[in-house]
Amino acid sequence: MTAKHCILIGAPLDSGKRRKGCLMGPDAYRTAGIARMIEELGHGVEDRGNVDPGAFAEDPDDRLHALDETVAWTRALTDAARRGAAEGFPIFMGGDHALSLGTVAGVAAHAADAGRPLFLLWLDAHPDYHTPETTDSGNLHGTPVAYVTGRTGFAGFPPLEAAVPTGNICMIGLRSVDPAEREAIEATDMAVADMRSIDETGIAAPLRTFLERVAEADGMLHVSLDVDFLDPTIAPAVVTTVPGGATLREAHHAMELLHESGLVTSLDLVELNPFLDERGRTASLMVDLTASLLGRRVFDRPTRRSYS
């Protein structure tokens, strides 16, 4: 296993939706022992603390929630992600999924600098393919994939330096898709594996097919892992709970396949709301999944948790 220089970047962003709590996510991951786990697996680790979005105006928009704040976070995270991707393996600890507006934009800009295509694996119950013009809720955590692929309607957001082609995106775990998103996705060449298809064929088949495409293109791969990708019976600390998500074993299998591919270059951990957790259960599970992505094997798994 090639050792990585893992760069922990906290993003206590809580502006993407109205119910608060995700701003505590970065510290919950730190408390769950993410840095120690990375070191125990033989990787280097550097914690750069939390990103500061800087000053932003009070939001006068009655329809879109916290628009100016989310734009400020997008600008700051784009810069942090571009630097982090150039210097190591960044792990962005969120924070709600609006953070991916910036993290994906930043790593895409880095990939363009490196002359390589960026691919995006979206592990989520939701496709987050709304634009500010199509969202009914006004919650901008439902818009990052639309933004990074260059859809219109993002007035005021930083101009993209490098959009991610829709054909370079794979969504796995979908089970809550709005009609407007469904129609828009069906007009693209995105790869989509919803939970019905996973029930029928398993999680490995669509993931392996996507990873083969990434490898053939010599691509860089950003993984965005939302807590609600998982079934809420094993990961309750998320506002947007949707029954019928990935099981513990399905999720670990996906992470193990990602590790074996050697293709992953950056990672989002998003939508953890510690206020809704049960004694750190969800934060610990997300750290365990990160461990699988970084090379922990089944036989290496400790019988009892050693992090605290």
C-alpha positions as CSV (number, residue, x, y, z in Angstrom):
1,M,0.0,0.0,0.0
2,T,1.4,3.4,-1.0
3,A,1.3,5.8,1.9
4,K,-0.7,9.0,1.4
5,H,-0.2,12.5,2.8
6,C,-3.8,13.0,4.1
7,I,-4.8,16.6,4.7
8,L,-7.8,17.0,7.0
9,I,-9.8,20.2,6.2
10,G,-12.7,21.1,8.4
11,A,-15.7,22.7,6.7
12,P,-18.3,23.6,9.4
13,L,-20.7,24.8,6.8
14,D,-24.3,24.8,8.0
15,S,-25.9,27.1,5.5
16,G,-27.1,24.5,2.9
17,K,-30.4,23.8,4.8
18,R,-32.5,25.2,7.5
19,R,-32.0,22.7,10.3
20,K,-28.8,23.3,12.1
21,G,-26.2,21.0,13.5
22,C,-23.7,20.1,10.7
23,L,-21.3,22.8,11.8
24,M,-20.3,20.4,14.6
25,G,-19.3,17.7,12.1
26,P,-15.6,18.4,11.8
27,D,-15.0,18.3,15.5
28,A,-17.0,15.1,15.8
29,Y,-14.7,13.4,13.2
30,R,-11.7,14.6,15.2
31,T,-13.2,13.3,18.4
32,A,-13.9,9.9,16.7
33,G,-10.2,9.6,16.1
34,I,-9.9,10.2,12.3
35,A,-6.3,11.4,12.6
36,R,-5.2,8.5,14.8
37,M,-6.8,6.0,12.4
38,I,-5.0,7.5,9.4
39,E,-1.6,7.3,11.3
40,E,-2.3,3.7,12.4
41,L,-2.8,2.7,8.7
42,G,0.6,4.1,7.9
43,H,-0.4,7.3,6.2
44,G,0.8,10.8,7.0
45,V,-1.8,13.2,8.4
46,E,-1.9,16.9,8.6
47,D,-4.9,18.7,10.2
48,R,-5.3,22.2,8.7
49,G,-8.1,23.1,11.0
50,N,-11.3,24.6,9.7
51,V,-11.9,26.8,6.7
52,D,-13.1,30.3,7.3
53,P,-15.6,31.6,4.8
54,G,-14.8,35.2,5.5
55,A,-17.2,38.0,5.6
56,F,-20.6,37.8,3.8
57,A,-23.7,39.9,3.6
58,E,-26.9,39.2,5.4
59,D,-29.1,37.2,2.9
60,P,-32.0,39.2,1.6
61,D,-33.3,36.4,-0.6
62,D,-36.6,35.1,0.8
63,R,-36.6,32.0,-1.4
64,L,-33.0,30.7,-1.2
65,H,-31.8,29.9,2.2
66,A,-28.5,31.6,3.2
67,L,-27.4,32.3,-0.3
68,D,-24.7,34.8,0.4
69,E,-23.2,32.7,3.2
70,T,-23.1,29.6,0.9
71,V,-21.5,31.6,-1.9
72,A,-18.8,32.7,0.6
73,W,-18.2,29.1,1.7
74,T,-18.0,28.0,-2.0
75,R,-15.3,30.6,-2.7
76,A,-13.2,29.7,0.3
77,L,-13.6,25.9,-0.1
78,T,-12.7,26.1,-3.8
79,D,-9.4,27.7,-2.9
80,A,-8.7,25.3,0.0
81,A,-9.6,22.3,-2.1
82,R,-7.4,23.4,-5.0
83,R,-4.4,23.8,-2.7
84,G,-5.1,20.6,-0.8
85,A,-5.4,18.5,-3.9
86,A,-2.1,19.9,-5.1
87,E,-0.3,19.0,-1.9
88,G,-1.8,15.6,-0.9
89,F,-5.0,13.6,-0.3
90,P,-7.5,16.1,1.1
91,I,-10.3,14.8,3.3
92,F,-13.0,17.5,3.7
93,M,-14.9,17.0,6.9
94,G,-18.4,18.6,6.8
95,G,-20.6,20.3,7.2
96,D,-23.7,19.9,5.0
97,H,-23.5,18.8,1.3
98,A,-23.3,22.4,0.1
99,L,-19.6,22.2,0.9
100,S,-19.2,20.2,-2.3
101,L,-20.0,23.3,-4.3
102,G,-16.5,24.4,-3.4
103,T,-14.6,21.1,-2.8
104,V,-15.5,19.6,-6.2
105,A,-14.9,22.9,-8.0
106,G,-11.5,23.1,-6.4
107,V,-10.3,19.6,-7.1
108,A,-11.6,19.9,-10.6
109,A,-9.5,23.1,-11.1
110,H,-6.5,21.1,-9.8
111,A,-7.2,18.2,-12.1
112,A,-7.3,20.7,-15.0
113,D,-4.0,22.2,-13.8
114,A,-2.5,18.6,-13.9
115,G,-3.9,17.9,-17.4
116,R,-6.1,15.0,-16.1
117,P,-9.9,14.5,-16.1
118,L,-11.8,14.6,-12.8
119,F,-14.4,11.9,-12.1
120,L,-17.0,12.2,-9.3
121,L,-18.5,9.4,-7.3
122,W,-21.6,10.6,-5.5
123,L,-22.7,8.3,-2.7
124,D,-26.0,9.8,-1.6
125,A,-29.7,9.2,-1.2
126,H,-30.2,12.4,-3.3
127,P,-28.7,13.5,-6.6
128,D,-28.4,17.1,-5.5
129,Y,-28.9,18.1,-9.2
130,H,-31.2,21.1,-8.6
131,T,-30.2,24.6,-9.5
132,P,-31.2,27.7,-7.5
133,E,-33.9,28.2,-10.0
134,T,-35.5,24.7,-9.8
135,T,-35.2,24.0,-6.0
136,D,-38.6,24.1,-4.2
137,S,-37.1,24.0,-0.8
138,G,-34.5,26.7,-1.3
139,N,-31.9,24.6,0.4
140,L,-28.7,24.9,-1.5
141,H,-27.3,21.5,-0.3
142,G,-29.4,20.1,-3.1
143,T,-27.5,21.9,-5.8
144,P,-23.7,21.0,-5.9
145,V,-23.8,18.5,-8.7
146,A,-25.7,21.0,-10.9
147,Y,-23.1,23.7,-10.1
148,V,-20.0,21.7,-10.7
149,T,-21.3,20.4,-14.1
150,G,-22.0,23.9,-15.3
151,R,-25.7,24.2,-15.2
152,T,-27.1,27.7,-15.4
153,G,-28.9,29.6,-12.6
154,F,-25.9,30.1,-10.2
155,A,-25.7,33.9,-10.5
156,G,-23.4,35.3,-7.8
157,F,-21.4,32.0,-7.4
158,P,-17.7,32.0,-8.4
159,P,-17.3,31.1,-12.1
160,L,-16.1,27.6,-12.6
161,E,-12.6,27.2,-13.8
162,A,-13.2,23.6,-14.8
163,A,-16.6,21.9,-15.0
164,V,-17.0,18.2,-14.5
165,P,-18.6,16.5,-17.5
166,T,-21.8,14.7,-16.6
167,G,-20.3,11.6,-18.3
168,N,-17.6,11.6,-15.6
169,I,-20.1,11.2,-12.8
170,C,-21.5,8.1,-11.1
171,M,-24.3,8.3,-8.5
172,I,-24.8,5.3,-6.3
173,G,-27.5,4.9,-3.6
174,L,-30.2,7.2,-4.9
175,R,-33.7,6.7,-3.4
176,S,-35.1,10.2,-3.1
177,V,-35.2,12.1,-6.4
178,D,-37.5,15.0,-7.2
179,P,-39.3,15.0,-10.6
180,A,-37.3,18.0,-11.9
181,E,-34.0,16.3,-11.0
182,R,-35.1,13.0,-12.6
183,E,-35.9,14.7,-15.9
184,A,-32.7,16.6,-15.9
185,I,-30.6,13.6,-15.1
186,E,-32.3,11.4,-17.7
187,A,-31.2,14.0,-20.3
188,T,-27.5,13.4,-19.3
189,D,-25.0,10.6,-19.7
190,M,-24.5,10.2,-15.9
191,A,-24.1,6.7,-14.5
192,V,-26.8,6.1,-11.9
193,A,-27.3,3.1,-9.7
194,D,-30.3,3.6,-7.4
195,M,-31.1,1.3,-4.5
196,R,-33.5,-0.8,-6.6
197,S,-30.6,-1.7,-9.0
198,I,-28.3,-2.3,-6.0
199,D,-30.9,-4.7,-4.6
200,E,-31.0,-6.6,-7.9
201,T,-27.3,-6.6,-8.9
202,G,-25.3,-5.6,-5.8
203,I,-23.1,-2.5,-5.2
204,A,-19.9,-3.9,-6.7
205,A,-21.0,-4.2,-10.4
206,P,-21.8,-0.5,-11.1
207,L,-18.9,0.7,-9.0
208,R,-16.4,-1.6,-10.8
209,T,-17.7,-0.5,-14.2
210,F,-17.2,3.2,-13.2
211,L,-13.8,2.6,-11.8
212,E,-12.7,0.9,-15.1
213,R,-13.7,4.1,-16.9
214,V,-11.7,6.2,-14.5
215,A,-8.7,4.0,-14.9
216,E,-8.9,4.0,-18.7
217,A,-9.0,7.8,-18.8
218,D,-6.1,8.2,-16.2
219,G,-8.6,10.2,-14.2
220,M,-8.5,11.6,-10.7
221,L,-11.4,10.5,-8.6
222,H,-13.2,12.6,-6.0
223,V,-15.6,10.7,-3.7
224,S,-18.4,12.5,-1.9
225,L,-19.9,10.4,0.9
226,D,-23.1,11.6,2.4
227,V,-24.3,10.1,5.7
228,D,-27.7,9.5,4.2
229,F,-26.1,7.1,1.6
230,L,-26.3,4.7,4.6
231,D,-29.5,3.3,6.1
232,P,-30.6,5.4,9.0
233,T,-30.8,2.3,11.2
234,I,-27.0,2.3,11.2
235,A,-26.3,6.0,10.7
236,P,-29.0,8.1,12.4
237,A,-27.1,11.4,12.6
238,V,-28.5,13.1,9.5
239,V,-31.4,15.5,8.9
240,T,-32.4,13.9,5.6
241,T,-33.0,10.4,6.7
242,V,-34.3,8.1,3.9
243,P,-35.1,4.5,4.8
244,G,-33.6,1.7,2.6
245,G,-30.0,2.9,2.3
246,A,-26.8,1.0,2.0
247,T,-26.1,-1.6,4.7
248,L,-22.9,-1.7,6.8
249,R,-21.4,-4.4,4.6
250,E,-22.4,-2.8,1.3
251,A,-20.8,0.5,2.4
252,H,-17.5,-1.2,3.5
253,H,-17.4,-3.2,0.3
254,A,-17.7,-0.1,-1.7
255,M,-14.9,1.6,0.3
256,E,-12.7,-1.5,-0.1
257,L,-13.2,-1.6,-3.8
258,L,-12.2,2.1,-4.0
259,H,-9.1,1.4,-2.1
260,E,-8.1,-1.5,-4.3
261,S,-8.6,0.7,-7.4
262,G,-5.9,3.1,-6.2
263,L,-7.8,5.9,-8.0
264,V,-9.3,8.0,-5.3
265,T,-7.5,11.4,-4.9
266,S,-9.9,13.3,-2.5
267,L,-12.9,12.7,-0.2
268,D,-15.9,14.5,1.2
269,L,-17.5,13.4,4.4
270,V,-20.8,15.3,4.6
271,E,-24.1,15.8,6.4
272,L,-23.1,14.5,9.8
273,N,-25.2,16.2,12.4
274,P,-23.8,15.2,15.8
275,F,-26.8,16.7,17.6
276,L,-28.8,13.8,16.2
277,D,-26.2,11.1,16.8
278,E,-26.3,8.2,19.4
279,R,-23.1,8.4,21.5
280,G,-21.0,9.2,18.4
281,R,-22.2,6.1,16.5
282,T,-22.5,7.7,13.1
283,A,-19.2,9.7,13.4
284,S,-17.4,6.5,14.3
285,L,-19.0,4.6,11.4
286,M,-17.9,7.3,8.9
287,V,-14.4,7.1,10.3
288,D,-14.5,3.3,9.9
289,L,-15.6,3.7,6.3
290,T,-12.8,6.2,5.7
291,A,-10.4,3.5,7.1
292,S,-11.6,1.0,4.6
293,L,-11.1,3.5,1.8
294,L,-7.5,4.0,3.1
295,G,-6.7,0.4,3.2
296,R,-8.0,-1.3,6.4
297,R,-8.8,-4.9,5.5
298,V,-11.4,-7.1,7.2
299,F,-8.8,-9.1,9.0
300,D,-7.2,-5.8,10.3
301,R,-10.4,-4.6,11.9
302,P,-10.2,-4.3,15.6
303,T,-12.6,-6.3,17.7
304,R,-13.4,-3.3,19.8
305,R,-13.0,0.4,19.1
306,S,-9.7,1.9,20.3
307,Y,-10.6,5.5,19.4
308,S,-12.1,7.8,21.8
